Amino acid sequence: GLSIGQVDNPNKVIIDNDDITILVNDKEVVTFRADGSGLIPILNVTKSANLLGLQITQDSTHINWDYVGEVT
């Protein structure tokens, strides 16, 4: 495999035959696997998210869910 990043820096990218992983302070933040799947152990969305056409937003008092159609 290949490790990219300065020795004294907390940010690293590890590339091998099975996946590509981004590490911060030796913790996995994102992994993309050879089978096409991806893993984000913790995801904080600050504005909005679109999951299969379901738009999720937050205002000052509510979390809102609206179907907006498929993402193209």
C-alpha positions in Angstrom: 0.0 0.0 0.0 0.8 3.7 -0.2 0.7 6.1 2.7 0.5 9.9 1.8 1.1 12.5 4.4 3.9 14.1 6.4 5.1 12.2 9.4 4.2 14.9 11.9 0.8 15.8 10.3 -2.4 14.2 11.7 -3.9 13.9 8.2 -3.1 10.8 6.1 -4.4 9.0 3.0 -3.8 5.3 2.8 -4.2 3.6 -0.6 -4.1 -0.1 -1.2 -5.6 -2.7 -3.5 -8.9 -2.9 -1.5 -9.6 0.6 -0.4 -8.7 4.3 0.0 -8.8 5.6 3.5 -8.5 9.1 4.9 -7.3 9.2 8.5 -7.2 12.1 11.0 -5.3 11.5 14.2 -5.2 7.8 13.3 -9.0 7.6 13.2 -10.8 6.6 10.0 -12.9 9.4 8.6 -13.7 8.2 5.2 -13.1 4.9 3.4 -13.9 4.0 -0.3 -13.8 0.3 -1.0 -13.0 -1.5 -4.2 -16.6 -2.9 -4.3 -17.9 0.7 -4.8 -19.1 1.2 -1.2 -18.1 4.0 1.0 -18.0 4.4 4.8 -18.2 7.6 6.8 -18.3 6.6 10.5 -19.5 10.1 11.7 -21.2 12.6 9.5 -22.2 16.0 10.6 -24.4 17.9 8.1 -24.4 21.6 8.7 -26.8 22.8 5.9 -28.6 20.1 4.1 -28.4 16.5 2.8 -30.1 14.8 -0.2 -30.6 11.1 0.2 -32.2 9.4 -2.8 -34.3 12.5 -3.4 -35.2 13.2 0.2 -33.9 16.7 1.1 -33.2 17.1 4.8 -32.6 20.6 6.2 -32.7 22.2 9.7 -34.0 25.6 10.6 -33.8 27.2 14.1 -36.5 25.0 15.5 -37.1 22.0 13.3 -35.6 19.3 11.1 -37.4 19.3 7.8 -37.9 16.4 5.3 -39.1 17.1 1.8 -39.1 14.9 -1.3 -37.5 16.8 -4.1 -36.9 14.0 -6.6 -33.9 12.0 -7.5 -30.4 13.5 -7.6 -29.0 13.7 -11.1 
